[in-house]
C-alpha cells in the first residue's frame, strides 16, 4: 500500500531523491566508491558543495546580492546560539518575536548573551496566532523571527521592514513560497523539513552584517570563518548535503519556488476547506495565520478519535498525530507531499462524517 507521509520531520522527500541517493551510496559518480566513504575534499564532493551553495542562492533570487550560502551541522538549534554570537554586540540588545516552541528556544539562547527584548508573544494563547502590531526597538542589534511554527500550525504572512539586520528561522517553510528574501540578512533552516534528511543546516548570510559586534567568536561558531572556508571549515555532513542538492535540483526542474507555491496553496486550500466544512473537525490555529506547511486540527468530540485513527491508518496515512502541546492532528504538507495524499486524508474525513450520521427515520 502506498504511504502518505505527513510526518513533521524528518519528512517526505521526492521519490527521485531517494533513488538517486541510494545509488550514490552504492556507487557515487561511477567512482566505484560509496558516497559515504569518499573524501569531503575530493573533486566529486567539492563539486556537490559548490553546486548546492549556488542553487540555494539561485532559487532564493539572491545571486550577486552579497549573500553566501553555508551547509553546517548542529541543526537550527545551534543557529539559536550562532546568531547572537555573530550579531549581538557586547552590551547590545536583541529583539525577538515569540511565536512558538522554537522561537522560545532561540530566545533562551540569546538571553544568555545579553539584553533580549521579546517584542510580542502569543504564548498565553498557546501560540495559536501570530502577534500583530508590535514595535521593534530602534536600537536593537537585530530582529529575529520564526516564519513557520510546526507544532502550532501558524505561519507569518508578513514581515516587518526594519533598519537593522533581520534574522529568520525558516526551518519548516524554506523554499515553499515566494518572498523577497533580500529583506533578510540571515536565513537558517534545518534540512529535514523541505530540503533533505536530518544532519545539515542551511544558513544564508548577507556578508556585510558580519564582523561588527566586537565579540571574540569561537572558530566553529564564526560565520565568517565558515564562509572563508567555503562551508568546509570542518568535515561537512556529506550525505545530507548531497541529498539536499538532489532535492533542490528537483525543485528547480519543477519550476522553482513559484511553481511549488501554487501546489502548496492547492494542498492547503483543499485540507482547510474540509476542516472548515466538516462538522466533526475544527482548526487549532487562527484562520488568518494558518500554516500552508503544517495544518493543525482537532475533533470536536474525542469520542470519534479511535474510529478516525483506525480509518486514516487503514488508508496508508502516516505521521498524522498532533504534538502533545496542541493535541489532535497535524498534517505536515511539505513540498514533496503530493496533492493526491491530501485528497486521501480529506476523503477519510468525509467518510468519518458519513459513518457516524444517524439515518433518517422512515414513516
Secondary structure, 3 states (H helix, E strand, C coil): CCCEECCCCCCCCCHHHHHHHHHHHHCHHHCCCCCCCCCCCCHHHHHHHHHHHHHHHHHHCCCCCCEEEEEECCHHHHHHHHHHHHHCCCCCEEEEEECCHHHHHHHHHHHCCCEEEEEEECHHHCCCCCCCCCCCCCCCCEEEEECEECCCCEECCCCCCCCCEEEEECCCCCCCCCCCHHHCCEEEEECCCCCCCCCCEEEEEEHHHCCCCCCCCCHHHCHHHHHHCCCCCCCCCHHHHHHHHHHHHHHHHHCHHHHHHHHHHHHHHHHHHHHHHCCCEEECCCHHHECCCEEEEEECCHHHHHHHHHHHHHCCEECCECCCCCCCEEEECCCCCCHHHHHHHHHHHHHHHHHCCCCCCCC
